[in-house]
Amino acid sequence: MKPLLRPPRLAPGARVAVVATSGPVPEERLQAGLDVLRGWDLDPVVAPHVLDRHPQFGYLAGTDADRAADLQNAWCDPSVAAVLCARGGYGAQRLTGLLDWEAMRAAGPKVFVGFSDLTVLHEAFARRLGLATLHGPMAAGIDFVKSTRAQEHLRATLFTPETVRHIASDGRAMVPGRARGVTLGGCLSLLASELGTPDVRPSARGGLLCLEDVGEETYRIDRYLTQLLRSGWLDGVGGLLLGSWDRCDPYDRLHPLLVDRLGGLGVPVVEEFGFGHCADALTVPFGVMAELDAEAGTLTLDEPALR
């Protein structure tokens, strides 16, 4: 697995687009997030359909066509330096076949930020655009608007990425050791559900795989991990970083399952690394070469996440 193209970092005054690719967006949280972005001397522009609701499926922020158009138009707008997702939920899977990937590739590299349901787009951007992305908090996410640490880590990654090449966590080693590879991953259930589609890599071979999820019972997490194992998707993975498991079973019940499914891979594994659906979530770049030190609970990037 090779490193991907890193987009340019942001500068003060940069225009950034906020899009809703998935679930409906609470207006008050959107406004709070926009205030944070303006406080960073960014110029946030809200896509036309961010506050829409799908006329039939209330778990979607507007129609598939409108959500896809907002994303594509923002990406292809030469005045936009970054596309920030408003929130996750569900719906990104419905968009990948509606996007003009050739037009988006021609628009050139820019920053993409999101997590959770946006795992689908992290993989699609990697496969179709060859582009590194940021697994980080979203503009209207409660974990963003209420967390100074999450805000500051994302801000440093966007503006001064050389200052956050060394990502330290409170994580601990499930399997000790060091490993090198290209970072990838995201929400476990989304990765499992994307297997066999054109928008997910054939395997995580040679990668440092980041996994987390939210609101899943232990037997479901077992199912997703077993699917990744049985499909061969985890064959040759270099190491694993496990993030948050918010609203899943208590960790003392979940931990044995993670050991059972992942501890035998023979690679370093660090748990509770502090990314995903959790307070004070770290921003983790995807598509960059890095070194994992499971015992130290650190991820060190060979190069800054952004150029």
Beta strands, then each sheet from edge to edge (+ up, - down):
strand 1: 15-19
strand 2: 43-46
strand 3: 82-85
strand 4: 111-114
strand 5: 133-135
strand 6: 166-168
strand 7: 172-175
strand 8: 178-187
strand 9: 207-214
strand 10: 239-246
strand 11: 269-271
strand 12: 284-286
strand 13: 289-293
strand 14: 298-301
sheet 1: 2+ 1+ 3+ 4+ 5+ 12-
sheet 2: 6+ 14- 13+ 8- 9- 10- 11- 7+
end
